[in-house]
Amino acid sequence: MKRLSLMSNLLVLSLLIFVVPKLNAKDKHSNDDAEFSRILTGLKISPVRLNLKGKNLALVGLGSYIVNAQGACNDCHTNPPYAEGHDPFQGQPEKVNADNFLAGGVMFGPFISRNITPDADGLPAGLTFAQFRKTLRTGVDPDQLHPQISPLLQVMPWPVYGKMKDHDLRAIYEYLRSIPHAEPGAPAPTAARQAQ
């Protein structure tokens, strides 16, 4: 009985020493391949020309993948979301409205989606990465456009985005830094930040 216990302990130890590291390496390799695939896809599907100067190409690609293939950011932050005659919800071939891409202006009752393209200083929505991350983690509206309703963003699904890893949020931010500035297709609110 003692010998059987010793044998099973040796077997477990052998598995830990020889098999588990190989599985982890295989998983890591698989994860690296998956991330590389997302990066390449993201670079391919961006509907606008990217300014990659001084940007991390891998983060830009991953950010594009998250924004354009997972996050559906275009649906709320581009007005209208699709170019005329290219709305897939109308059975038309899809083409994103590149002229107003992520420039906001979509109305949701009393709320209007924000312009998240880079400002004159190259900051998406005029936010530093720290401010961007804080907004997505806490939902606190940096512009405080509706204090009578709440200090929190009411339409933006920040509770979902807030669960993302910092690496993913950094990738989204890097992608947004690389897209061209655009103006909304409809009137957008003036940022309270600019008045301060």
HELIX and SHEET records of a PDB file:
HELIX    1   1 LYS A    2  SER A   14  1                                  13    
HELIX    2   2 LEU A   15  VAL A   19  3                                   5    
HELIX    3   3 VAL A   20  ILE A   45  1                                  26    
HELIX    4   4 LEU A   57  TYR A   65  1                                   9    
HELIX    5   5 ILE A   66  GLN A   70  3                                   5    
HELIX    6   6 CYS A   73  HIS A   77  1                                   5    
HELIX    7   7 PRO A   88  GLN A   90  5                                   3    
HELIX    8   8 ALA A   98  ASN A  100  5                                   3    
HELIX    9   9 PHE A  129  THR A  138  1                                  10    
HELIX   10  10 TRP A  158  TYR A  161  1                                   4    
HELIX   11  11 ASP A  166  SER A  178  1                                  13    
HELIX   12  12 ALA A  192  ALA A  195  1                                   4    
SHEET    1   A 2 MET A 107  PHE A 108  0                                        
SHEET    2   A 2 PHE A 111  ILE A 112 -1                                        
END                                                                             
